[in-house]
Amino acid sequence: MKNAYWAYWLILLGMVIVVIMLLVQNLTTTSTQDYYLIKEITEASLVDAVDYSYYRDYGEIKINKEKFYESFLRRFAETASLSTTYTVSFYGVYEAPPKASVEIKSKSNSFNVVGDATSLDMVERIDAVLEGNPVD
């Protein structure tokens, strides 16, 4: 019977270690994931928002602000984490030359460890400029 108790303790210890690893992973990879997520989504949204008729007429790249906002928010909503609350702010979105500054504030759920309530809040900001010829 003593061996059975040791097996139960090992299983319980394994489950506790897995839970701790999941908590640490959510806290440590959020900043890097958010940065690359914002970077890729901003670049793709700028390309989606290019006004090709203006480019054909004048030879200059110009974006549509509303299309950029719509594309960015749609793409971000598809890939964002469900366990985090995000606040998206747009600063300095210019149509010609195409430039966008995006700031995302993420607020994670708080968790209690030995009586201390802890939450991790991060701010990611990126400035993007679209240069060159748009891809047809």
N, CA, C and O atoms as CSV, one atom per row, in Angstrom:
chain,resi,resn,atom,element,x,y,z
A,1,MET,N,N,0.822,-1.199,0.000
A,1,MET,CA,C,0.000,0.000,0.000
A,1,MET,C,C,0.863,1.260,0.000
A,1,MET,O,O,0.470,2.288,-0.550
A,2,LYS,N,N,2.047,1.173,0.622
A,2,LYS,CA,C,2.927,2.336,0.660
A,2,LYS,C,C,3.355,2.738,-0.746
A,2,LYS,O,O,3.449,3.930,-1.038
A,3,ASN,N,N,3.613,1.784,-1.609
A,3,ASN,CA,C,4.025,2.088,-2.982
A,3,ASN,C,C,2.919,2.790,-3.763
A,3,ASN,O,O,3.200,3.635,-4.613
A,4,ALA,N,N,1.672,2.449,-3.482
A,4,ALA,CA,C,0.549,3.099,-4.165
A,4,ALA,C,C,0.479,4.579,-3.784
A,4,ALA,O,O,0.195,5.422,-4.635
A,5,TYR,N,N,0.733,4.899,-2.521
A,5,TYR,CA,C,0.730,6.304,-2.111
A,5,TYR,C,C,1.842,7.087,-2.808
A,5,TYR,O,O,1.638,8.234,-3.207
A,6,TRP,N,N,3.001,6.478,-2.951
A,6,TRP,CA,C,4.092,7.152,-3.658
A,6,TRP,C,C,3.700,7.433,-5.108
A,6,TRP,O,O,4.035,8.490,-5.645
A,7,ALA,N,N,3.012,6.521,-5.730
A,7,ALA,CA,C,2.562,6.725,-7.113
A,7,ALA,C,C,1.578,7.895,-7.185
A,7,ALA,O,O,1.654,8.712,-8.102
A,8,TYR,N,N,0.654,7.977,-6.219
A,8,TYR,CA,C,-0.292,9.098,-6.196
A,8,TYR,C,C,0.436,10.431,-6.014
A,8,TYR,O,O,0.111,11.416,-6.675
A,9,TRP,N,N,1.417,10.455,-5.119
A,9,TRP,CA,C,2.177,11.684,-4.887
A,9,TRP,C,C,2.961,12.095,-6.132
A,9,TRP,O,O,3.044,13.283,-6.445
A,10,LEU,N,N,3.532,11.134,-6.838
A,10,LEU,CA,C,4.264,11.455,-8.070
A,10,LEU,C,C,3.333,12.013,-9.148
A,10,LEU,O,O,3.694,12.949,-9.862
A,11,ILE,N,N,2.146,11.442,-9.261
A,11,ILE,CA,C,1.170,11.963,-10.241
A,11,ILE,C,C,0.746,13.372,-9.856
A,11,ILE,O,O,0.661,14.246,-10.718
A,12,LEU,N,N,0.480,13.605,-8.585
A,12,LEU,CA,C,0.093,14.940,-8.122
A,12,LEU,C,C,1.222,15.945,-8.340
A,12,LEU,O,O,0.975,17.071,-8.771
A,13,LEU,N,N,2.450,15.546,-8.046
A,13,LEU,CA,C,3.604,16.417,-8.270
A,13,LEU,C,C,3.749,16.753,-9.757
A,13,LEU,O,O,4.037,17.896,-10.112
A,14,GLY,N,N,3.552,15.770,-10.613
A,14,GLY,CA,C,3.622,16.006,-12.054
A,14,GLY,C,C,2.567,16.995,-12.524
A,14,GLY,O,O,2.849,17.852,-13.361
A,15,MET,N,N,1.349,16.884,-11.991
A,15,MET,CA,C,0.285,17.827,-12.384
A,15,MET,C,C,0.599,19.236,-11.899
A,15,MET,O,O,0.350,20.201,-12.622
A,16,VAL,N,N,1.137,19.374,-10.697
A,16,VAL,CA,C,1.504,20.694,-10.175
A,16,VAL,C,C,2.601,21.315,-11.036
A,16,VAL,O,O,2.545,22.507,-11.337
A,17,ILE,N,N,3.582,20.539,-11.430
A,17,ILE,CA,C,4.671,21.053,-12.270
A,17,ILE,C,C,4.142,21.502,-13.628
A,17,ILE,O,O,4.573,22.531,-14.147
A,18,VAL,N,N,3.216,20.746,-14.208
A,18,VAL,CA,C,2.634,21.134,-15.500
A,18,VAL,C,C,1.880,22.452,-15.374
A,18,VAL,O,O,1.996,23.310,-16.250
A,19,VAL,N,N,1.112,22.630,-14.308
A,19,VAL,CA,C,0.368,23.882,-14.105
A,19,VAL,C,C,1.331,25.054,-13.944
A,19,VAL,O,O,1.110,26.114,-14.528
A,20,ILE,N,N,2.379,24.883,-13.177
A,20,ILE,CA,C,3.365,25.955,-12.991
A,20,ILE,C,C,4.036,26.302,-14.315
A,20,ILE,O,O,4.249,27.477,-14.613
A,21,MET,N,N,4.367,25.293,-15.107
A,21,MET,CA,C,4.996,25.552,-16.412
A,21,MET,C,C,4.056,26.329,-17.332
A,21,MET,O,O,4.502,27.222,-18.052
A,22,LEU,N,N,2.772,26.006,-17.319
A,22,LEU,CA,C,1.812,26.728,-18.158
A,22,LEU,C,C,1.684,28.187,-17.725
A,22,LEU,O,O,1.603,29.079,-18.569
A,23,LEU,N,N,1.664,28.434,-16.407
A,23,LEU,CA,C,1.592,29.814,-15.915
A,23,LEU,C,C,2.836,30.601,-16.304
A,23,LEU,O,O,2.729,31.741,-16.756
A,24,VAL,N,N,4.003,30.015,-16.135
A,24,VAL,CA,C,5.251,30.702,-16.475
A,24,VAL,C,C,5.331,30.955,-17.973
A,24,VAL,O,O,5.790,32.018,-18.391
A,25,GLN,N,N,4.896,30.008,-18.784
A,25,GLN,CA,C,4.935,30.183,-20.235
A,25,GLN,C,C,4.031,31.331,-20.664
A,25,GLN,O,O,4.413,32.121,-21.527
A,26,ASN,N,N,2.846,31.440,-20.083
A,26,ASN,CA,C,1.945,32.534,-20.444
A,26,ASN,C,C,2.530,33.886,-20.077
A,26,ASN,O,O,2.291,34.870,-20.776
A,27,LEU,N,N,3.295,33.954,-18.992
A,27,LEU,CA,C,3.857,35.228,-18.567
A,27,LEU,C,C,5.107,35.603,-19.353
A,27,LEU,O,O,5.324,36.784,-19.627
A,28,THR,N,N,5.917,34.645,-19.713
A,28,THR,CA,C,7.202,34.972,-20.322
A,28,THR,C,C,7.143,35.171,-21.824
A,28,THR,O,O,7.965,35.915,-22.359
A,29,THR,N,N,6.238,34.561,-22.515
A,29,THR,CA,C,6.217,34.671,-23.975
A,29,THR,C,C,5.238,35.709,-24.485
A,29,THR,O,O,5.153,35.916,-25.695
A,30,THR,N,N,4.510,36.358,-23.625
A,30,THR,CA,C,3.495,37.304,-24.069
A,30,THR,C,C,4.106,38.500,-24.780
A,30,THR,O,O,3.593,38.913,-25.821
A,31,SER,N,N,5.171,39.065,-24.261
A,31,SER,CA,C,5.762,40.257,-24.857
A,31,SER,C,C,6.286,39.979,-26.259
A,31,SER,O,O,6.020,40.747,-27.184
A,32,THR,N,N,7.012,38.909,-26.422
A,32,THR,CA,C,7.568,38.574,-27.728
A,32,THR,C,C,6.474,38.235,-28.720
A,32,THR,O,O,6.515,38.679,-29.867
A,33,GLN,N,N,5.504,37.459,-28.293
A,33,GLN,CA,C,4.406,37.099,-29.183
A,33,GLN,C,C,3.619,38.328,-29.603
A,33,GLN,O,O,3.277,38.472,-30.777
A,34,ASP,N,N,3.328,39.216,-28.661
A,34,ASP,CA,C,2.576,40.427,-28.995
A,34,ASP,C,C,3.342,41.308,-29.967
A,34,ASP,O,O,2.744,41.860,-30.891
A,35,TYR,N,N,4.645,41.454,-29.787
A,35,TYR,CA,C,5.429,42.307,-30.676
A,35,TYR,C,C,5.383,41.793,-32.110
A,35,TYR,O,O,5.079,42.547,-33.034
A,36,TYR,N,N,5.683,40.519,-32.294
A,36,TYR,CA,C,5.691,39.976,-33.652
A,36,TYR,C,C,4.289,39.902,-34.241
A,36,TYR,O,O,4.115,40.049,-35.451
A,37,LEU,N,N,3.300,39.678,-33.403
A,37,LEU,CA,C,1.914,39.685,-33.864
A,37,LEU,C,C,1.538,41.064,-34.389
A,37,LEU,O,O,0.954,41.178,-35.467
A,38,ILE,N,N,1.865,42.109,-33.639
A,38,ILE,CA,C,1.556,43.475,-34.060
A,38,ILE,C,C,2.331,43.834,-35.319
A,38,ILE,O,O,1.781,44.454,-36.229
A,39,LYS,N,N,3.587,43.457,-35.379
A,39,LYS,CA,C,4.418,43.778,-36.542
A,39,LYS,C,C,3.855,43.160,-37.815
A,39,LYS,O,O,3.685,43.853,-38.819
A,40,GLU,N,N,3.569,41.877,-37.782
A,40,GLU,CA,C,3.057,41.189,-38.969
A,40,GLU,C,C,1.681,41.707,-39.368
A,40,GLU,O,O,1.412,41.896,-40.555
A,41,ILE,N,N,0.815,41.938,-38.398
A,41,ILE,CA,C,-0.531,42.414,-38.707
A,41,ILE,C,C,-0.485,43.830,-39.268
A,41,ILE,O,O,-1.234,44.144,-40.193
A,42,THR,N,N,0.372,44.686,-38.735
A,42,THR,CA,C,0.482,46.055,-39.246
A,42,THR,C,C,0.975,46.060,-40.684
A,42,THR,O,O,0.426,46.773,-41.524
A,43,GLU,N,N,1.996,45.280,-40.974
A,43,GLU,CA,C,2.510,45.227,-42.349
A,43,GLU,C,C,1.453,44.703,-43.315
A,43,GLU,O,O,1.263,45.269,-44.391
A,44,ALA,N,N,0.769,43.634,-42.943
A,44,ALA,CA,C,-0.251,43.064,-43.822
A,44,ALA,C,C,-1.426,44.021,-44.005
A,44,ALA,O,O,-1.988,44.109,-45.097
A,45,SER,N,N,-1.797,44.732,-42.953
A,45,SER,CA,C,-2.914,45.673,-43.051
A,45,SER,C,C,-2.556,46.872,-43.918
A,45,SER,O,O,-3.405,47.381,-44.649
A,46,LEU,N,N,-1.311,47.329,-43.847
A,46,LEU,CA,C,-0.882,48.423,-44.723
A,46,LEU,C,C,-0.948,48.007,-46.188
A,46,LEU,O,O,-1.393,48.782,-47.034
A,47,VAL,N,N,-0.514,46.808,-46.486
A,47,VAL,CA,C,-0.567,46.327,-47.871
A,47,VAL,C,C,-2.018,46.153,-48.317
A,47,VAL,O,O,-2.356,46.463,-49.459
A,48,ASP,N,N,-2.876,45.660,-47.423
A,48,ASP,CA,C,-4.295,45.507,-47.765
A,48,ASP,C,C,-4.969,46.842,-48.042
A,48,ASP,O,O,-5.903,46.911,-48.842
A,49,ALA,N,N,-4.504,47.905,-47.388
A,49,ALA,CA,C,-5.171,49.200,-47.489
A,49,ALA,C,C,-4.651,50.074,-48.626
A,49,ALA,O,O,-5.088,51.218,-48.760
A,50,VAL,N,N,-3.737,49.573,-49.445
A,50,VAL,CA,C,-3.190,50.375,-50.549
A,50,VAL,C,C,-4.300,50.704,-51.543
A,50,VAL,O,O,-5.080,49.836,-51.936
A,51,ASP,N,N,-4.356,51.975,-51.940
A,51,ASP,CA,C,-5.327,52.447,-52.933
A,51,ASP,C,C,-4.687,52.309,-54.312
A,51,ASP,O,O,-3.913,53.164,-54.740
A,52,TYR,N,N,-5.025,51.215,-55.000
A,52,TYR,CA,C,-4.383,50.915,-56.283
A,52,TYR,C,C,-4.816,51.868,-57.391
A,52,TYR,O,O,-4.035,52.130,-58.306
A,53,SER,N,N,-6.029,52.390,-57.338
A,53,SER,CA,C,-6.456,53.334,-58.382
A,53,SER,C,C,-5.657,54.637,-58.282
A,53,SER,O,O,-5.290,55.212,-59.307
A,54,TYR,N,N,-5.389,55.100,-57.082
A,54,TYR,CA,C,-4.569,56.299,-56.897
A,54,TYR,C,C,-3.140,56.036,-57.374
A,54,TYR,O,O,-2.508,56.908,-57.971
A,55,TYR,N,N,-2.638,54.832,-57.108
A,55,TYR,CA,C,-1.284,54.475,-57.541
A,55,TYR,C,C,-1.187,54.440,-59.067
A,55,TYR,O,O,-0.192,54.896,-59.631
A,56,ARG,N,N,-2.208,53.905,-59.739
A,56,ARG,CA,C,-2.195,53.861,-61.204
A,56,ARG,C,C,-2.258,55.259,-61.807
A,56,ARG,O,O,-1.611,55.529,-62.819
A,57,ASP,N,N,-3.037,56.152,-61.188
A,57,ASP,CA,C,-3.203,57.504,-61.734
A,57,ASP,C,C,-1.989,58.394,-61.484
A,57,ASP,O,O,-1.548,59.105,-62.387
A,58,TYR,N,N,-1.446,58.361,-60.265
A,58,TYR,CA,C,-0.404,59.317,-59.881
A,58,TYR,C,C,0.971,58.692,-59.638
A,58,TYR,O,O,1.960,59.419,-59.538
A,59,GLY,N,N,1.053,57.393,-59.543
A,59,GLY,CA,C,2.336,56.729,-59.320
A,59,GLY,C,C,2.847,56.836,-57.896
A,59,GLY,O,O,4.017,56.548,-57.645
A,60,GLU,N,N,2.008,57.238,-56.963
A,60,GLU,CA,C,2.383,57.351,-55.552
A,60,GLU,C,C,1.557,56.369,-54.728
A,60,GLU,O,O,0.403,56.080,-55.043
A,61,ILE,N,N,2.168,55.876,-53.685
A,61,ILE,CA,C,1.461,54.939,-52.810
A,61,ILE,C,C,0.632,55.731,-51.808
A,61,ILE,O,O,1.112,56.679,-51.188
A,62,LYS,N,N,-0.613,55.322,-51.668
A,62,LYS,CA,C,-1.531,55.948,-50.720
A,62,LYS,C,C,-2.400,54.839,-50.140
A,62,LYS,O,O,-2.786,53.908,-50.846
A,63,ILE,N,N,-2.706,54.946,-48.846
A,63,ILE,CA,C,-3.575,53.948,-48.222
A,63,ILE,C,C,-4.902,54.586,-47.846
A,63,ILE,O,O,-5.023,55.809,-47.771
A,64,ASN,N,N,-5.879,53.751,-47.615
A,64,ASN,CA,C,-7.180,54.177,-47.125
A,64,ASN,C,C,-7.206,53.904,-45.619
A,64,ASN,O,O,-7.070,52.758,-45.190
A,65,LYS,N,N,-7.382,54.964,-44.816
A,65,LYS,CA,C,-7.322,54.821,-43.355
A,65,LYS,C,C,-8.361,53.836,-42.829
A,65,LYS,O,O,-8.053,52.960,-42.020
A,66,GLU,N,N,-9.599,53.994,-43.303
A,66,GLU,CA,C,-10.671,53.147,-42.793
A,66,GLU,C,C,-10.422,51.678,-43.116
A,66,GLU,O,O,-10.693,50.799,-42.297
A,67,LYS,N,N,-9.909,51.419,-44.305
A,67,LYS,CA,C,-9.606,50.039,-44.684
A,67,LYS,C,C,-8.459,49.491,-43.825
A,67,LYS,O,O,-8.456,48.311,-43.472
A,68,PHE,N,N,-7.490,50.343,-43.492
A,68,PHE,CA,C,-6.398,49.916,-42.613
A,68,PHE,C,C,-6.932,49.547,-41.233
A,68,PHE,O,O,-6.589,48.496,-40.691
A,69,TYR,N,N,-7.783,50.422,-40.658
A,69,TYR,CA,C,-8.355,50.135,-39.342
A,69,TYR,C,C,-9.136,48.818,-39.363
A,69,TYR,O,O,-8.978,47.973,-38.482
A,70,GLU,N,N,-9.965,48.663,-40.369
A,70,GLU,CA,C,-10.797,47.466,-40.468
A,70,GLU,C,C,-9.944,46.205,-40.607
A,70,GLU,O,O,-10.186,45.208,-39.927
A,71,SER,N,N,-8.968,46.253,-41.473
A,71,SER,CA,C,-8.109,45.090,-41.696
A,71,SER,C,C,-7.293,44.762,-40.445
A,71,SER,O,O,-7.151,43.594,-40.083
A,72,PHE,N,N,-6.760,45.791,-39.788
A,72,PHE,CA,C,-5.947,45.559,-38.593
A,72,PHE,C,C,-6.780,44.923,-37.485
A,72,PHE,O,O,-6.373,43.922,-36.894
A,73,LEU,N,N,-7.938,45.500,-37.207
A,73,LEU,CA,C,-8.756,44.980,-36.112
A,73,LEU,C,C,-9.272,43.573,-36.412
A,73,LEU,O,O,-9.356,42.740,-35.510
A,74,ARG,N,N,-9.616,43.304,-37.662
A,74,ARG,CA,C,-10.083,41.966,-38.029
A,74,ARG,C,C,-8.969,40.939,-37.836
A,74,ARG,O,O,-9.184,39.884,-37.239
A,75,ARG,N,N,-7.785,41.253,-38.342
A,75,ARG,CA,C,-6.659,40.323,-38.215
A,75,ARG,C,C,-6.242,40.140,-36.753
A,75,ARG,O,O,-5.925,39.030,-36.327
A,76,PHE,N,N,-6.244,41.227,-35.996
A,76,PHE,CA,C,-5.836,41.133,-34.595
A,76,PHE,C,C,-6.839,40.309,-33.794
A,76,PHE,O,O,-6.451,39.508,-32.945
A,77,ALA,N,N,-8.126,40.506,-34.064
A,77,ALA,CA,C,-9.152,39.753,-33.334
A,77,ALA,C,C,-9.071,38.259,-33.632
A,77,ALA,O,O,-9.398,37.438,-32.775
A,78,GLU,N,N,-8.638,37.903,-34.836
A,78,GLU,CA,C,-8.526,36.486,-35.191
A,78,GLU,C,C,-7.384,35.794,-34.453
A,78,GLU,O,O,-7.467,34.596,-34.181
A,79,THR,N,N,-6.331,36.519,-34.129
A,79,THR,CA,C,-5.141,35.880,-33.576
A,79,THR,C,C,-4.853,36.211,-32.117
A,79,THR,O,O,-3.942,35.622,-31.535
A,80,ALA,N,N,-5.585,37.118,-31.513
A,80,ALA,CA,C,-5.298,37.522,-30.137
A,80,ALA,C,C,-5.720,36.435,-29.146
A,80,ALA,O,O,-6.589,35.610,-29.426
A,81,SER,N,N,-5.083,36.466,-27.998
A,81,SER,CA,C,-5.378,35.507,-26.936
A,81,SER,C,C,-6.715,35.842,-26.287
A,81,SER,O,O,-7.037,37.012,-26.078
A,82,LEU,N,N,-7.484,34.818,-25.973
A,82,LEU,CA,C,-8.788,35.035,-25.357
A,82,LEU,C,C,-8.684,35.315,-23.862
A,82,LEU,O,O,-9.634,35.828,-23.271
A,83,SER,N,N,-7.564,34.993,-23.245
A,83,SER,CA,C,-7.424,35.169,-21.803
A,83,SER,C,C,-6.848,36.528,-21.427
A,83,SER,O,O,-6.590,36.785,-20.252
A,84,THR,N,N,-6.645,37.391,-22.401
A,84,THR,CA,C,-6.043,38.698,-22.158
A,84,THR,C,C,-6.967,39.790,-22.675
A,84,THR,O,O,-7.606,39.635,-23.716
A,85,THR,N,N,-7.033,40.889,-21.942
A,85,THR,CA,C,-7.818,42.043,-22.369
A,85,THR,C,C,-6.886,43.020,-23.069
A,85,THR,O,O,-5.857,43.406,-22.514
A,86,TYR,N,N,-7.242,43.420,-24.283
A,86,TYR,CA,C,-6.400,44.303,-25.088
A,86,TYR,C,C,-7.082,45.650,-25.292
A,86,TYR,O,O,-8.305,45.735,-25.399
A,87,THR,N,N,-6.261,46.706,-25.344
A,87,THR,CA,C,-6.710,48.034,-25.740
A,87,THR,C,C,-5.853,48.458,-26.924
A,87,THR,O,O,-4.632,48.565,-26.809
A,88,VAL,N,N,-6.499,48.700,-28.066
A,88,VAL,CA,C,-5.786,49.047,-29.293
A,88,VAL,C,C,-5.933,50.543,-29.531
A,88,VAL,O,O,-7.045,51.073,-29.513
A,89,SER,N,N,-4.803,51.230,-29.757
A,89,SER,CA,C,-4.804,52.667,-30.044
A,89,SER,C,C,-4.004,52.916,-31.312
A,89,SER,O,O,-2.936,52.337,-31.513
A,90,PHE,N,N,-4.534,53.783,-32.162
A,90,PHE,CA,C,-3.847,54.155,-33.393
A,90,PHE,C,C,-3.362,55.593,-33.258
A,90,PHE,O,O,-4.129,56.481,-32.885
A,91,TYR,N,N,-2.082,55.817,-33.563
A,91,TYR,CA,C,-1.501,57.151,-33.517
A,91,TYR,C,C,-0.876,57.451,-34.867
A,91,TYR,O,O,-0.168,56.609,-35.419
A,92,GLY,N,N,-1.120,58.602,-35.392
A,92,GLY,CA,C,-0.423,59.049,-36.592
A,92,GLY,C,C,-0.580,58.147,-37.790
A,92,GLY,O,O,0.418,57.725,-38.375
A,93,VAL,N,N,-1.810,57.836,-38.173
A,93,VAL,CA,C,-2.035,57.056,-39.388
A,93,VAL,C,C,-2.175,58.052,-40.530
A,93,VAL,O,O,-3.132,58.825,-40.579
A,94,TYR,N,N,-1.207,58.025,-41.452
A,94,TYR,CA,C,-1.198,58.946,-42.587
A,94,TYR,C,C,-1.450,58.172,-43.869
A,94,TYR,O,O,-0.971,57.052,-44.045
A,95,GLU,N,N,-2.214,58.793,-44.760
A,95,GLU,CA,C,-2.534,58.126,-46.022
A,95,GLU,C,C,-1.387,58.207,-47.015
A,95,GLU,O,O,-1.065,57.215,-47.668
A,96,ALA,N,N,-0.768,59.369,-47.139
A,96,ALA,CA,C,0.336,59.522,-48.097
A,96,ALA,C,C,1.412,60.382,-47.447
A,96,ALA,O,O,1.109,61.521,-47.093
A,97,PRO,N,N,2.601,59.936,-47.272
A,97,PRO,CA,C,3.097,58.570,-47.452
A,97,PRO,C,C,2.509,57.660,-46.382
A,97,PRO,O,O,2.250,58.107,-45.264
A,98,PRO,N,N,2.297,56.391,-46.710
A,98,PRO,CA,C,1.625,55.484,-45.783
A,98,PRO,C,C,2.452,55.219,-44.526
A,98,PRO,O,O,3.555,54.675,-44.589
A,99,LYS,N,N,1.893,55.617,-43.383
A,99,LYS,CA,C,2.556,55.417,-42.097
A,99,LYS,C,C,1.492,55.113,-41.065
A,99,LYS,O,O,0.402,55.683,-41.099
A,100,ALA,N,N,1.807,54.220,-40.152
A,100,ALA,CA,C,0.874,53.894,-39.079
A,100,ALA,C,C,1.649,53.639,-37.797
A,100,ALA,O,O,2.687,52.978,-37.803
A,101,SER,N,N,1.131,54.170,-36.707
A,101,SER,CA,C,1.673,53.896,-35.381
A,101,SER,C,C,0.565,53.235,-34.577
A,101,SER,O,O,-0.525,53.788,-34.432
A,102,VAL,N,N,0.851,52.054,-34.057
A,102,VAL,CA,C,-0.150,51.277,-33.335
A,102,VAL,C,C,0.386,50.958,-31.949
A,102,VAL,O,O,1.545,50.575,-31.787
A,103,GLU,N,N,-0.472,51.121,-30.956
A,103,GLU,CA,C,-0.112,50.775,-29.583
A,103,GLU,C,C,-1.148,49.799,-29.044
A,103,GLU,O,O,-2.352,50.021,-29.172
A,104,ILE,N,N,-0.671,48.728,-28.447
A,104,ILE,CA,C,-1.568,47.736,-27.870
A,104,ILE,C,C,-1.183,47.535,-26.417
A,104,ILE,O,O,-0.047,47.192,-26.092
A,105,LYS,N,N,-2.163,47.759,-25.553
A,105,LYS,CA,C,-1.963,47.523,-24.124
A,105,LYS,C,C,-2.658,46.213,-23.789
A,105,LYS,O,O,-3.842,46.036,-24.074
A,106,SER,N,N,-1.924,45.311,-23.194
A,106,SER,CA,C,-2.507,44.021,-22.824
A,106,SER,C,C,-2.553,43.908,-21.313
A,106,SER,O,O,-1.588,44.223,-20.616
A,107,LYS,N,N,-3.679,43.460,-20.830
A,107,LYS,CA,C,-3.851,43.266,-19.394
A,107,LYS,C,C,-4.259,41.819,-19.183
A,107,LYS,O,O,-5.336,41.398,-19.604
A,108,SER,N,N,-3.402,41.076,-18.540
A,108,SER,CA,C,-3.687,39.662,-18.310
A,108,SER,C,C,-4.549,39.509,-17.066
A,108,SER,O,O,-4.659,40.422,-16.248
A,109,ASN,N,N,-5.148,38.354,-16.946
A,109,ASN,CA,C,-5.932,38.061,-15.756
A,109,ASN,C,C,-5.005,37.987,-14.551
A,109,ASN,O,O,-3.871,37.521,-14.663
A,110,SER,N,N,-5.480,38.442,-13.410
A,110,SER,CA,C,-4.644,38.380,-12.211
A,110,SER,C,C,-4.759,36.989,-11.587
A,110,SER,O,O,-5.782,36.314,-11.705
A,111,PHE,N,N,-3.709,36.595,-10.939
A,111,PHE,CA,C,-3.708,35.311,-10.245
A,111,PHE,C,C,-3.100,35.518,-8.872
A,111,PHE,O,O,-2.278,36.412,-8.671
A,112,ASN,N,N,-3.507,34.690,-7.938
A,112,ASN,CA,C,-3.065,34.805,-6.549
A,112,ASN,C,C,-2.015,33.752,-6.240
A,112,ASN,O,O,-2.205,32.564,-6.499
A,113,VAL,N,N,-0.909,34.210,-5.683
A,113,VAL,CA,C,0.140,33.306,-5.223
A,113,VAL,C,C,0.443,33.668,-3.779
A,113,VAL,O,O,0.988,34.738,-3.504
A,114,VAL,N,N,0.102,32.804,-2.879
A,114,VAL,CA,C,0.330,32.979,-1.442
A,114,VAL,C,C,-0.188,34.341,-0.975
A,114,VAL,O,O,0.523,35.078,-0.292
A,115,GLY,N,N,-1.402,34.666,-1.337
A,115,GLY,CA,C,-2.033,35.889,-0.876
A,115,GLY,C,C,-1.728,37.132,-1.683
A,115,GLY,O,O,-2.375,38.158,-1.470
A,116,ASP,N,N,-0.777,37.091,-2.597
A,116,ASP,CA,C,-0.462,38.251,-3.434
A,116,ASP,C,C,-1.178,38.132,-4.770
A,116,ASP,O,O,-1.043,37.131,-5.473
A,117,ALA,N,N,-1.939,39.164,-5.111
A,117,ALA,CA,C,-2.586,39.193,-6.425
A,117,ALA,C,C,-1.598,39.790,-7.423
A,117,ALA,O,O,-1.091,40.893,-7.221
A,118,THR,N,N,-1.334,39.067,-8.479
A,118,THR,CA,C,-0.348,39.488,-9.465
A,118,THR,C,C,-0.991,39.525,-10.839
A,118,THR,O,O,-1.701,38.597,-11.227
A,119,SER,N,N,-0.741,40.599,-11.573
A,119,SER,CA,C,-1.163,40.652,-12.974
A,119,SER,C,C,-0.029,41.281,-13.765
A,119,SER,O,O,0.758,42.065,-13.234
A,120,LEU,N,N,0.043,40.932,-15.020
A,120,LEU,CA,C,1.120,41.396,-15.873
A,120,LEU,C,C,0.522,42.245,-16.982
A,120,LEU,O,O,-0.236,41.743,-17.812
A,121,ASP,N,N,0.859,43.527,-16.999
A,121,ASP,CA,C,0.353,44.444,-18.016
A,121,ASP,C,C,1.518,44.883,-18.887
A,121,ASP,O,O,2.580,45.249,-18.382
A,122,MET,N,N,1.312,44.845,-20.209
A,122,MET,CA,C,2.373,45.225,-21.138
A,122,MET,C,C,1.846,46.215,-22.156
A,122,MET,O,O,0.660,46.227,-22.485
A,123,VAL,N,N,2.755,47.046,-22.648
A,123,VAL,CA,C,2.438,47.997,-23.709
A,123,VAL,C,C,3.410,47.747,-24.853
A,123,VAL,O,O,4.626,47.802,-24.671
A,124,GLU,N,N,2.870,47.477,-26.020
A,124,GLU,CA,C,3.675,47.283,-27.229
A,124,GLU,C,C,3.305,48.377,-28.214
A,124,GLU,O,O,2.125,48.615,-28.471
A,125,ARG,N,N,4.310,49.040,-28.764
A,125,ARG,CA,C,4.068,50.105,-29.729
A,125,ARG,C,C,4.968,49.885,-30.932
A,125,ARG,O,O,6.147,49.560,-30.791
A,126,ILE,N,N,4.399,50.066,-32.113
A,126,ILE,CA,C,5.160,49.873,-33.339
A,126,ILE,C,C,4.806,50.979,-34.322
A,126,ILE,O,O,3.651,51.391,-34.435
A,127,ASP,N,N,5.829,51.450,-35.031
A,127,ASP,CA,C,5.661,52.429,-36.102
A,127,ASP,C,C,6.025,51.738,-37.403
A,127,ASP,O,O,7.080,51.112,-37.504
A,128,ALA,N,N,5.160,51.849,-38.398
A,128,ALA,CA,C,5.406,51.172,-39.673
A,128,ALA,C,C,5.221,52.157,-40.816
A,128,ALA,O,O,4.293,52.966,-40.814
A,129,VAL,N,N,6.121,52.078,-41.795
A,129,VAL,CA,C,6.056,52.902,-42.999
A,129,VAL,C,C,6.081,51.957,-44.187
A,129,VAL,O,O,6.912,51.050,-44.250
A,130,LEU,N,N,5.173,52.169,-45.125
A,130,LEU,CA,C,5.121,51.343,-46.329
A,130,LEU,C,C,5.907,52.036,-47.423
A,130,LEU,O,O,5.593,53.161,-47.813
A,131,GLU,N,N,6.935,51.353,-47.918
A,131,GLU,CA,C,7.787,51.920,-48.960
A,131,GLU,C,C,7.802,51.000,-50.163
A,131,GLU,O,O,7.452,49.823,-50.070
A,132,GLY,N,N,8.210,51.552,-51.291
A,132,GLY,CA,C,8.367,50.738,-52.492
A,132,GLY,C,C,7.091,50.633,-53.290
A,132,GLY,O,O,6.120,51.349,-53.044
A,133,ASN,N,N,7.110,49.732,-54.248
A,133,ASN,CA,C,5.953,49.528,-55.106
A,133,ASN,C,C,5.048,48.457,-54.521
A,133,ASN,O,O,5.535,47.429,-54.050
A,134,PRO,N,N,3.743,48.680,-54.542
A,134,PRO,CA,C,2.842,47.653,-54.035
A,134,PRO,C,C,2.823,46.445,-54.959
A,134,PRO,O,O,3.004,46.566,-56.171
A,135,VAL,N,N,2.604,45.306,-54.378
A,135,VAL,CA,C,2.561,44.066,-55.148
A,135,VAL,C,C,1.175,43.923,-55.758
A,135,VAL,O,O,0.168,44.036,-55.059
A,136,ASP,N,N,1.124,43.675,-57.058
A,136,ASP,CA,C,-0.181,43.500,-57.719
A,136,ASP,C,C,-0.676,42.094,-57.555
A,136,ASP,O,O,-1.755,41.759,-58.043
